[in-house]
Amino acid sequence: MQSDRRAVALALGLCYVVLPARSDEIRYGFGHTPSAAEIAALDIDARPDGQGLPPGHGSVQDGAAIFATKCAICHGEKGELVQPAGNALAGGQGTLASPKPVKTIGSYWPYATTIFDFVRRAMPFNAPQSLSNDEVYAVTAYLLSLNGIVAENTVLDAKTLPRVTMPNRDGFTPAVWPEKRASQR
């Protein structure tokens, strides 16, 4: 029993001597402190009302070409599921209440700005955040067109994208942003 206590005391003493007092003192020998420009580039915040959308524009036609070269390998030529790589992006309308709902952009997503936000942050899978704002607007327009939500001659930008009404918009509880929560108190 006495030796167990000594072992614990020794281990704790070594931790005190070996480990730094504060976590910010730990150095791993790689990486760097990000610059203000690098931090600003990560500030991606596309809200349902369009606040936070960057400048740029893109058409359905341009989006089809970009999708064919950068997205179709995982999502198929027309947004259909390609196993095992991607998710279906088109179709599924009317299936949410069924035993096997198909959650796609056209059947599930509540806001068109969410598509823009997700594509901008995470796509294409092999090179996230590599698309320009114009390319993201174009791919978003193409995806909305695939789902019959916008016409084939649509051009989207920061003003027109938030005006797109998604089929399942009312299927979700509205978001309340932090600044609105504070003003409601």
N, C-alpha and C positions, 0 to 999 in steps of 0.2 A: 504494500500500500504506500509506504514511504517512498519507494523508488518510483512509483507511478507519479506521485506529486512532483518529485524532482525532475522527471522527464518532461512533464507538462511545463514546469517553470523554466526549464532550459529551452524548450521549444519556443515559448513565448518571449523569452529574453533574446533569442536569436532573431525572431521576427522583428523585434524592436530595433535591433542593431542593423539588420540586413535590409529591411523594407523601409522605403522613404515614409516620412510622416504624412505627406500629402500626395494625393493621386496625380496632381499636375507635375510632380517631380519625377515621375516615371518616364524614362526615355527609351524608345524602342529602336532608334537608329535608322528610321526610314520615315518618309513623308515630309511634309513641310507645313508651316502655318499658312493657311490660305490667304491670298490677297483679297482686297475689297472687291476687285473685279471678279475673282473666282466665286466669292460668296454671292455677289449679285447675279451671276450666271445661274446659280442654283435657286434663285428666288422665282420659282414657278408657282403661280397662284391664279389659276383660271376659275373664277367662281361662277355659279349659275347665272348671275346677273351680268356677267361679262367683265366685271371688275378684275383687273390683273391680266387680261389678255394683251399680248404684245401687238405691235403694228405688223402688218403684212396682209396678204390675201391669197386665195387659191381657188381654182375652179375644179369642178367635177372632172372635166377632161384632163387637166394636168394631174389630178389625183389618181386617175386610172393608170396613167403611165408610170407614176412613182410607185403605186401599189404593185404593178406588174413586176417591177424590177427589185423592189425592196421588201415586199410584204407577202406576195403570193406563195412564196416557198413554204411558209408556215400556215397561211390562212386560205390558200386556194385562190384561183383566178377570180372568183366572185364572192369571196368571203366565206366559203363553205369550210367545214372542218377538215383539216388535213392531219391525220393521225401519224405519229403521236405528238407532232410538234405544236400545233396551234389550237386556237379556239374558233368556233364558228362565230362569224361577225354579222351575218345576215340571215334572215328568216326567223322562224320561231314565233311569229305573231300569233296570238291567240292560244299559246300553249302554257302560259304561266299558271293557270288554274288546273291544268291537267296533271295526271300522276307523274309524267315525265316532262317537266317544263324545259324549254330550250331558251336559255338566257343569252340573248344577243343584243346588239346595239338597238335594233328595231323593236325588240319585244320587252326589254328589261330596263335599259339605261334611262334615267329620268331627265338628264340634261345633255344637250349637244356639247356644251363646254367641257363636260367630263371626258368626252371622246378626245377633244383637242388636248386636254391636260394629260391624259394617259398616254396618247401617242407621243406627245412632246417629251414626257419624262422617261418612258420605258421602251420606245420602239425606234427602229427595228430591234428585235431581240439581240442580234449580234453586234449592234452598235447604238445603244441607247443615247439619246440626245444629240444624234448626228444630223438630224433633219433641220433645215432652216425653218423659220416661222412660216414662210410662204409654202413650203412643202407640207408642213403639218396642217395648215388650213386646207390645202388641196386634198390631202389624204382624208381629212375629216369630211370634206364635201363629198368625196367619192363614196365613203362608207355610208353617209346619210342617203346618198342616191341609191346605193345598192339595196337599202332597206325601204325605198319608196317614200322617204321622208322629205327630200328636196328634189327639185327638177334637175334634169341633166344639164341644163344651162346655168346652174347656180354658181355664183362666186361668193365665197365666205370671207369675212374679215371680222375685226373686233366688234363692229356694230351689228352685223347681220347674224353672226353665229348665235348670240344669246337669244335672238328672236325666234330661233327654230323651236317649235313645240314638238317634243318627243311624245310618242304614243303612250308611254307608261309614266308620264310626268306626274300624274295624280296617284300613282301607286306607291308613293313614298311619303314619309312625314317631312315637311319642309325643314330645311336647315336653318338654324338660327346662329348667325355669326357672333363671335365673342363681343364685338363692339355693340351689337344689338342687345345681347344679354345684359351687358353692363347698364345700358340705358333703360332697360325694362325693370331694373331694381328700384 
